[in-house]
Amino acid sequence: MCMASLDNRLTIRQANQEFFWQFGGSASGICGLSFREVVHPSVQQPLMRKLSRLIEGKHQRFVTPVIAIGQGESAAFTVPLTAVSVRGNTPDTNAILVMMPSTRDAEDPEVVTKKILTRLDAQILEGIAAGVSTVPLASRLHLSPHGIEYHVARLFRKLKVPNRAALVSRAYSMGVLKVGTWPPKVVEEFVE
């Protein structure tokens, strides 16, 4: 289990050895970083809002799936994160304890390699996620409808999905599409 203690500014103050291993650093390299730096850009804003609610005392704990950035920032993985408000004798929050399972013992953690999409792939994925059908998407991107279908089929193979609904779902679960934005946007780290 990876564990870290955050202060009121959401800075990592302490962590266990499993946390250091998971994020490829040492105490001196990890402690002092903002917790935002160890999670994927697509989940930073909603996660920081939830952590801020803990600091404000609006909640005592929450559990949410997050996409964390692994060793060397070349891969990301999805794990459930539990955050708990730790209070002392004062009404202010003294710390937040964050816990997530380690992928060290997992048989096949969901690993996402960056730079998996071309710029055109990203535009097509954003259109599909926004519910734009083939003909309007073709017009918008100056392609033929057959060209759009060709690129959609390539996206199906890249993300190993059978249809458009699964494509969008998989893209969100991998962190390719930003969470909490409309219209849908692809995270730039995934575009070549």
Phi, psi and omega in degrees: 000127176275131179224144176213151177252129180249147175271187183295341177266008180065034176264139179287119180259320180215154176204160178271171183299325180297321177297315179299316180298313184300323185256013171063041181217186177241176180303317182290332181276331184261315181295133183102345176281152171289141179300333178305329184285347180257002177245156183294144180305330182291341181245000184300308185297309179295325179292318179297325176297316180295318179295324178297324177295327175294315180299319180287352180082012180284337177221158177261329181198163171205159175233131181209147174286139177228159173253113182260152180265121184278196184304131176071007180055025178263350181217157176231155180219150181261127179218155172282133179248132174249129178237134183231135176281129179248118183246147175259216181279349180263159180290340180284151176290129178275325182197166172236130177260123177248138182225140175209149179293149177278147176268001182302317183263357180289142180291316184212076178297150179285103182256135182243121177272137181285169178060051181261351184239147169278169178300319179294318176304316181297317180295319179293316179299317178299319178296314179298315180296332178275356178087016180281129181280175188301310186295310177297325179293320177298317179297316182297324184261006179058045176235168174277159175302324178294324177297318178298313181298324177299312181292325177296317178298322176296320177296320177303315181292318181300316184263003176056056180229158183267341185205177184295320180298316178293326179299311181294316180299314180296319179298319177293317183293331178275350182084012179290322177262136180295139178274137174081019177238146174220133357293161182302141179229140175280138176292128187303331181297344181265358184256131179290000000 
